[in-house]
């Protein structure tokens, strides 16, 4: 099974319409279009599993960049290794409160003077 990633299709399209379009190029094993949990509307991307590599290649060549109901769709091979790769996040730009507590003043950090608060209420003069 070859998994294709399809993005950019019209949000009002039915699953059966996409099946018709892709079945011209090869046998389809399954189709999974992602939908919003609350509104149950299509998110605009999904996955189509083709039975053989030749059909998947024909579908990519024919349908990638095709305009469907005024929207340009993109069809490419799904990144199978993506599920196995853990996401990596950049470290925080600003030190957390734990990092500041562990410093214990070892490094000289330039601290800003606290901002002067201005009260909007006026005191009554006695």
Secondary structure, 3 states (H helix, E strand, C coil): CEEEEEECCCCCCCHHHHHHHHHCCCCEEEEEEEECCCCCCEEEEEEEEECCHHHHHHHHHHHCCCEECCEECEEEECCHHHCCCCCCCCCCCCCCHHHHHHHCCCCCCCCCCCCCCCCCCCCCCC
